[in-house]
């Protein structure tokens, strides 16, 4: 049998300090996850904006090459 390196009270957050630390860590992780999701949403919006305007620009450039003298 292999002895436990960390006592079960530490892993389960059995002490008040352990519970408080666990709650703080979870809150921090939740906040970081929300920041990550927000950053992904902003990046997605910028990519969609860029792709749309890039397509419009390329379409207008293709229209100029039609030999209309402009």
Phi and psi restraints in degrees (range 20) as a CNS / XPLOR table:
assign (resid 1 and name C) (resid 2 and name N)
       (resid 2 and name CA) (resid 2 and name C) 1.0 -91.6 20.0 2
assign (resid 2 and name N) (resid 2 and name CA)
       (resid 2 and name C) (resid 3 and name N) 1.0 128.4 20.0 2
assign (resid 2 and name C) (resid 3 and name N)
       (resid 3 and name CA) (resid 3 and name C) 1.0 -70.5 20.0 2
assign (resid 3 and name N) (resid 3 and name CA)
       (resid 3 and name C) (resid 4 and name N) 1.0 148.5 20.0 2
assign (resid 3 and name C) (resid 4 and name N)
       (resid 4 and name CA) (resid 4 and name C) 1.0 -71.9 20.0 2
assign (resid 4 and name N) (resid 4 and name CA)
       (resid 4 and name C) (resid 5 and name N) 1.0 133.1 20.0 2
assign (resid 4 and name C) (resid 5 and name N)
       (resid 5 and name CA) (resid 5 and name C) 1.0 -79.8 20.0 2
assign (resid 5 and name N) (resid 5 and name CA)
       (resid 5 and name C) (resid 6 and name N) 1.0 -27.4 20.0 2
assign (resid 5 and name C) (resid 6 and name N)
       (resid 6 and name CA) (resid 6 and name C) 1.0 -123.3 20.0 2
assign (resid 6 and name N) (resid 6 and name CA)
       (resid 6 and name C) (resid 7 and name N) 1.0 131.5 20.0 2
assign (resid 6 and name C) (resid 7 and name N)
       (resid 7 and name CA) (resid 7 and name C) 1.0 -66.5 20.0 2
assign (resid 7 and name N) (resid 7 and name CA)
       (resid 7 and name C) (resid 8 and name N) 1.0 154.9 20.0 2
assign (resid 7 and name C) (resid 8 and name N)
       (resid 8 and name CA) (resid 8 and name C) 1.0 -65.8 20.0 2
assign (resid 8 and name N) (resid 8 and name CA)
       (resid 8 and name C) (resid 9 and name N) 1.0 -29.1 20.0 2
assign (resid 8 and name C) (resid 9 and name N)
       (resid 9 and name CA) (resid 9 and name C) 1.0 -67.8 20.0 2
assign (resid 9 and name N) (resid 9 and name CA)
       (resid 9 and name C) (resid 10 and name N) 1.0 -30.0 20.0 2
assign (resid 9 and name C) (resid 10 and name N)
       (resid 10 and name CA) (resid 10 and name C) 1.0 -73.2 20.0 2
assign (resid 10 and name N) (resid 10 and name CA)
       (resid 10 and name C) (resid 11 and name N) 1.0 -43.1 20.0 2
assign (resid 10 and name C) (resid 11 and name N)
       (resid 11 and name CA) (resid 11 and name C) 1.0 -72.4 20.0 2
assign (resid 11 and name N) (resid 11 and name CA)
       (resid 11 and name C) (resid 12 and name N) 1.0 -30.4 20.0 2
assign (resid 11 and name C) (resid 12 and name N)
       (resid 12 and name CA) (resid 12 and name C) 1.0 -91.7 20.0 2
assign (resid 12 and name N) (resid 12 and name CA)
       (resid 12 and name C) (resid 13 and name N) 1.0 -2.1 20.0 2
assign (resid 12 and name C) (resid 13 and name N)
       (resid 13 and name CA) (resid 13 and name C) 1.0 69.0 20.0 2
assign (resid 13 and name N) (resid 13 and name CA)
       (resid 13 and name C) (resid 14 and name N) 1.0 36.9 20.0 2
assign (resid 13 and name C) (resid 14 and name N)
       (resid 14 and name CA) (resid 14 and name C) 1.0 -65.2 20.0 2
assign (resid 14 and name N) (resid 14 and name CA)
       (resid 14 and name C) (resid 15 and name N) 1.0 -26.5 20.0 2
assign (resid 14 and name C) (resid 15 and name N)
       (resid 15 and name CA) (resid 15 and name C) 1.0 -89.3 20.0 2
assign (resid 15 and name N) (resid 15 and name CA)
       (resid 15 and name C) (resid 16 and name N) 1.0 162.2 20.0 2
assign (resid 15 and name C) (resid 16 and name N)
       (resid 16 and name CA) (resid 16 and name C) 1.0 -63.8 20.0 2
assign (resid 16 and name N) (resid 16 and name CA)
       (resid 16 and name C) (resid 17 and name N) 1.0 -40.7 20.0 2
assign (resid 16 and name C) (resid 17 and name N)
       (resid 17 and name CA) (resid 17 and name C) 1.0 -65.3 20.0 2
assign (resid 17 and name N) (resid 17 and name CA)
       (resid 17 and name C) (resid 18 and name N) 1.0 -37.7 20.0 2
assign (resid 17 and name C) (resid 18 and name N)
       (resid 18 and name CA) (resid 18 and name C) 1.0 -64.5 20.0 2
assign (resid 18 and name N) (resid 18 and name CA)
       (resid 18 and name C) (resid 19 and name N) 1.0 -42.4 20.0 2
assign (resid 18 and name C) (resid 19 and name N)
       (resid 19 and name CA) (resid 19 and name C) 1.0 -63.8 20.0 2
assign (resid 19 and name N) (resid 19 and name CA)
       (resid 19 and name C) (resid 20 and name N) 1.0 -42.6 20.0 2
assign (resid 19 and name C) (resid 20 and name N)
       (resid 20 and name CA) (resid 20 and name C) 1.0 -65.1 20.0 2
assign (resid 20 and name N) (resid 20 and name CA)
       (resid 20 and name C) (resid 21 and name N) 1.0 -41.9 20.0 2
assign (resid 20 and name C) (resid 21 and name N)
       (resid 21 and name CA) (resid 21 and name C) 1.0 -64.6 20.0 2
assign (resid 21 and name N) (resid 21 and name CA)
       (resid 21 and name C) (resid 22 and name N) 1.0 -39.7 20.0 2
assign (resid 21 and name C) (resid 22 and name N)
       (resid 22 and name CA) (resid 22 and name C) 1.0 -64.9 20.0 2
assign (resid 22 and name N) (resid 22 and name CA)
       (resid 22 and name C) (resid 23 and name N) 1.0 -42.4 20.0 2
assign (resid 22 and name C) (resid 23 and name N)
       (resid 23 and name CA) (resid 23 and name C) 1.0 -64.2 20.0 2
assign (resid 23 and name N) (resid 23 and name CA)
       (resid 23 and name C) (resid 24 and name N) 1.0 -40.8 20.0 2
assign (resid 23 and name C) (resid 24 and name N)
       (resid 24 and name CA) (resid 24 and name C) 1.0 -64.0 20.0 2
assign (resid 24 and name N) (resid 24 and name CA)
       (resid 24 and name C) (resid 25 and name N) 1.0 -44.4 20.0 2
assign (resid 24 and name C) (resid 25 and name N)
       (resid 25 and name CA) (resid 25 and name C) 1.0 -63.3 20.0 2
assign (resid 25 and name N) (resid 25 and name CA)
       (resid 25 and name C) (resid 26 and name N) 1.0 -42.8 20.0 2
assign (resid 25 and name C) (resid 26 and name N)
       (resid 26 and name CA) (resid 26 and name C) 1.0 -64.1 20.0 2
assign (resid 26 and name N) (resid 26 and name CA)
       (resid 26 and name C) (resid 27 and name N) 1.0 -41.3 20.0 2
assign (resid 26 and name C) (resid 27 and name N)
       (resid 27 and name CA) (resid 27 and name C) 1.0 -62.2 20.0 2
assign (resid 27 and name N) (resid 27 and name CA)
       (resid 27 and name C) (resid 28 and name N) 1.0 -41.9 20.0 2
assign (resid 27 and name C) (resid 28 and name N)
       (resid 28 and name CA) (resid 28 and name C) 1.0 -64.9 20.0 2
assign (resid 28 and name N) (resid 28 and name CA)
       (resid 28 and name C) (resid 29 and name N) 1.0 -43.2 20.0 2
assign (resid 28 and name C) (resid 29 and name N)
       (resid 29 and name CA) (resid 29 and name C) 1.0 -64.6 20.0 2
assign (resid 29 and name N) (resid 29 and name CA)
       (resid 29 and name C) (resid 30 and name N) 1.0 -40.8 20.0 2
assign (resid 29 and name C) (resid 30 and name N)
       (resid 30 and name CA) (resid 30 and name C) 1.0 -63.1 20.0 2
assign (resid 30 and name N) (resid 30 and name CA)
       (resid 30 and name C) (resid 31 and name N) 1.0 -42.3 20.0 2
assign (resid 30 and name C) (resid 31 and name N)
       (resid 31 and name CA) (resid 31 and name C) 1.0 -63.9 20.0 2
assign (resid 31 and name N) (resid 31 and name CA)
       (resid 31 and name C) (resid 32 and name N) 1.0 -41.8 20.0 2
assign (resid 31 and name C) (resid 32 and name N)
       (resid 32 and name CA) (resid 32 and name C) 1.0 -65.7 20.0 2
assign (resid 32 and name N) (resid 32 and name CA)
       (resid 32 and name C) (resid 33 and name N) 1.0 -39.5 20.0 2
assign (resid 32 and name C) (resid 33 and name N)
       (resid 33 and name CA) (resid 33 and name C) 1.0 -64.1 20.0 2
assign (resid 33 and name N) (resid 33 and name CA)
       (resid 33 and name C) (resid 34 and name N) 1.0 -39.7 20.0 2
assign (resid 33 and name C) (resid 34 and name N)
       (resid 34 and name CA) (resid 34 and name C) 1.0 -64.8 20.0 2
assign (resid 34 and name N) (resid 34 and name CA)
       (resid 34 and name C) (resid 35 and name N) 1.0 -41.0 20.0 2
assign (resid 34 and name C) (resid 35 and name N)
       (resid 35 and name CA) (resid 35 and name C) 1.0 -61.1 20.0 2
assign (resid 35 and name N) (resid 35 and name CA)
       (resid 35 and name C) (resid 36 and name N) 1.0 -41.2 20.0 2
assign (resid 35 and name C) (resid 36 and name N)
       (resid 36 and name CA) (resid 36 and name C) 1.0 -64.5 20.0 2
assign (resid 36 and name N) (resid 36 and name CA)
       (resid 36 and name C) (resid 37 and name N) 1.0 -43.4 20.0 2
assign (resid 36 and name C) (resid 37 and name N)
       (resid 37 and name CA) (resid 37 and name C) 1.0 -65.2 20.0 2
assign (resid 37 and name N) (resid 37 and name CA)
       (resid 37 and name C) (resid 38 and name N) 1.0 -38.7 20.0 2
assign (resid 37 and name C) (resid 38 and name N)
       (resid 38 and name CA) (resid 38 and name C) 1.0 -64.5 20.0 2
assign (resid 38 and name N) (resid 38 and name CA)
       (resid 38 and name C) (resid 39 and name N) 1.0 -42.7 20.0 2
assign (resid 38 and name C) (resid 39 and name N)
       (resid 39 and name CA) (resid 39 and name C) 1.0 -63.1 20.0 2
assign (resid 39 and name N) (resid 39 and name CA)
       (resid 39 and name C) (resid 40 and name N) 1.0 -40.0 20.0 2
assign (resid 39 and name C) (resid 40 and name N)
       (resid 40 and name CA) (resid 40 and name C) 1.0 -63.5 20.0 2
assign (resid 40 and name N) (resid 40 and name CA)
       (resid 40 and name C) (resid 41 and name N) 1.0 -40.7 20.0 2
assign (resid 40 and name C) (resid 41 and name N)
       (resid 41 and name CA) (resid 41 and name C) 1.0 -65.1 20.0 2
assign (resid 41 and name N) (resid 41 and name CA)
       (resid 41 and name C) (resid 42 and name N) 1.0 -41.5 20.0 2
assign (resid 41 and name C) (resid 42 and name N)
       (resid 42 and name CA) (resid 42 and name C) 1.0 -65.2 20.0 2
assign (resid 42 and name N) (resid 42 and name CA)
       (resid 42 and name C) (resid 43 and name N) 1.0 -43.9 20.0 2
assign (resid 42 and name C) (resid 43 and name N)
       (resid 43 and name CA) (resid 43 and name C) 1.0 -62.3 20.0 2
assign (resid 43 and name N) (resid 43 and name CA)
       (resid 43 and name C) (resid 44 and name N) 1.0 -43.0 20.0 2
assign (resid 43 and name C) (resid 44 and name N)
       (resid 44 and name CA) (resid 44 and name C) 1.0 -61.2 20.0 2
assign (resid 44 and name N) (resid 44 and name CA)
       (resid 44 and name C) (resid 45 and name N) 1.0 -42.6 20.0 2
assign (resid 44 and name C) (resid 45 and name N)
       (resid 45 and name CA) (resid 45 and name C) 1.0 -64.1 20.0 2
assign (resid 45 and name N) (resid 45 and name CA)
       (resid 45 and name C) (resid 46 and name N) 1.0 -42.6 20.0 2
assign (resid 45 and name C) (resid 46 and name N)
       (resid 46 and name CA) (resid 46 and name C) 1.0 -64.8 20.0 2
assign (resid 46 and name N) (resid 46 and name CA)
       (resid 46 and name C) (resid 47 and name N) 1.0 -40.0 20.0 2
assign (resid 46 and name C) (resid 47 and name N)
       (resid 47 and name CA) (resid 47 and name C) 1.0 -63.5 20.0 2
assign (resid 47 and name N) (resid 47 and name CA)
       (resid 47 and name C) (resid 48 and name N) 1.0 -43.4 20.0 2
assign (resid 47 and name C) (resid 48 and name N)
       (resid 48 and name CA) (resid 48 and name C) 1.0 -63.6 20.0 2
assign (resid 48 and name N) (resid 48 and name CA)
       (resid 48 and name C) (resid 49 and name N) 1.0 -43.1 20.0 2
assign (resid 48 and name C) (resid 49 and name N)
       (resid 49 and name CA) (resid 49 and name C) 1.0 -60.4 20.0 2
assign (resid 49 and name N) (resid 49 and name CA)
       (resid 49 and name C) (resid 50 and name N) 1.0 -48.6 20.0 2
assign (resid 49 and name C) (resid 50 and name N)
       (resid 50 and name CA) (resid 50 and name C) 1.0 -62.7 20.0 2
assign (resid 50 and name N) (resid 50 and name CA)
       (resid 50 and name C) (resid 51 and name N) 1.0 -46.3 20.0 2
assign (resid 50 and name C) (resid 51 and name N)
       (resid 51 and name CA) (resid 51 and name C) 1.0 -61.5 20.0 2
assign (resid 51 and name N) (resid 51 and name CA)
       (resid 51 and name C) (resid 52 and name N) 1.0 -40.3 20.0 2
assign (resid 51 and name C) (resid 52 and name N)
       (resid 52 and name CA) (resid 52 and name C) 1.0 -64.1 20.0 2
assign (resid 52 and name N) (resid 52 and name CA)
       (resid 52 and name C) (resid 53 and name N) 1.0 -47.1 20.0 2
assign (resid 52 and name C) (resid 53 and name N)
       (resid 53 and name CA) (resid 53 and name C) 1.0 -72.7 20.0 2
assign (resid 53 and name N) (resid 53 and name CA)
       (resid 53 and name C) (resid 54 and name N) 1.0 -30.7 20.0 2
assign (resid 53 and name C) (resid 54 and name N)
       (resid 54 and name CA) (resid 54 and name C) 1.0 -64.7 20.0 2
assign (resid 54 and name N) (resid 54 and name CA)
       (resid 54 and name C) (resid 55 and name N) 1.0 -43.9 20.0 2
assign (resid 54 and name C) (resid 55 and name N)
       (resid 55 and name CA) (resid 55 and name C) 1.0 -62.4 20.0 2
assign (resid 55 and name N) (resid 55 and name CA)
       (resid 55 and name C) (resid 56 and name N) 1.0 -41.8 20.0 2
assign (resid 55 and name C) (resid 56 and name N)
       (resid 56 and name CA) (resid 56 and name C) 1.0 -62.9 20.0 2
assign (resid 56 and name N) (resid 56 and name CA)
       (resid 56 and name C) (resid 57 and name N) 1.0 -43.0 20.0 2
assign (resid 56 and name C) (resid 57 and name N)
       (resid 57 and name CA) (resid 57 and name C) 1.0 -62.8 20.0 2
assign (resid 57 and name N) (resid 57 and name CA)
       (resid 57 and name C) (resid 58 and name N) 1.0 -46.1 20.0 2
assign (resid 57 and name C) (resid 58 and name N)
       (resid 58 and name CA) (resid 58 and name C) 1.0 -64.8 20.0 2
assign (resid 58 and name N) (resid 58 and name CA)
       (resid 58 and name C) (resid 59 and name N) 1.0 -36.1 20.0 2
assign (resid 58 and name C) (resid 59 and name N)
       (resid 59 and name CA) (resid 59 and name C) 1.0 -66.0 20.0 2
assign (resid 59 and name N) (resid 59 and name CA)
       (resid 59 and name C) (resid 60 and name N) 1.0 -40.2 20.0 2
assign (resid 59 and name C) (resid 60 and name N)
       (resid 60 and name CA) (resid 60 and name C) 1.0 -70.1 20.0 2
assign (resid 60 and name N) (resid 60 and name CA)
       (resid 60 and name C) (resid 61 and name N) 1.0 -34.7 20.0 2
assign (resid 60 and name C) (resid 61 and name N)
       (resid 61 and name CA) (resid 61 and name C) 1.0 -66.3 20.0 2
assign (resid 61 and name N) (resid 61 and name CA)
       (resid 61 and name C) (resid 62 and name N) 1.0 -40.4 20.0 2
assign (resid 61 and name C) (resid 62 and name N)
       (resid 62 and name CA) (resid 62 and name C) 1.0 -65.5 20.0 2
assign (resid 62 and name N) (resid 62 and name CA)
       (resid 62 and name C) (resid 63 and name N) 1.0 -32.6 20.0 2
assign (resid 62 and name C) (resid 63 and name N)
       (resid 63 and name CA) (resid 63 and name C) 1.0 -68.6 20.0 2
assign (resid 63 and name N) (resid 63 and name CA)
       (resid 63 and name C) (resid 64 and name N) 1.0 -30.1 20.0 2
assign (resid 63 and name C) (resid 64 and name N)
       (resid 64 and name CA) (resid 64 and name C) 1.0 -74.8 20.0 2
assign (resid 64 and name N) (resid 64 and name CA)
       (resid 64 and name C) (resid 65 and name N) 1.0 -23.3 20.0 2
assign (resid 64 and name C) (resid 65 and name N)
       (resid 65 and name CA) (resid 65 and name C) 1.0 -84.2 20.0 2
assign (resid 65 and name N) (resid 65 and name CA)
       (resid 65 and name C) (resid 66 and name N) 1.0 7.7 20.0 2
assign (resid 65 and name C) (resid 66 and name N)
       (resid 66 and name CA) (resid 66 and name C) 1.0 -77.3 20.0 2
assign (resid 66 and name N) (resid 66 and name CA)
       (resid 66 and name C) (resid 67 and name N) 1.0 1.8 20.0 2
assign (resid 66 and name C) (resid 67 and name N)
       (resid 67 and name CA) (resid 67 and name C) 1.0 83.5 20.0 2
assign (resid 67 and name N) (resid 67 and name CA)
       (resid 67 and name C) (resid 68 and name N) 1.0 26.6 20.0 2
assign (resid 67 and name C) (resid 68 and name N)
       (resid 68 and name CA) (resid 68 and name C) 1.0 -87.3 20.0 2
assign (resid 68 and name N) (resid 68 and name CA)
       (resid 68 and name C) (resid 69 and name N) 1.0 6.5 20.0 2
assign (resid 68 and name C) (resid 69 and name N)
       (resid 69 and name CA) (resid 69 and name C) 1.0 84.0 20.0 2
assign (resid 69 and name N) (resid 69 and name CA)
       (resid 69 and name C) (resid 70 and name N) 1.0 7.8 20.0 2
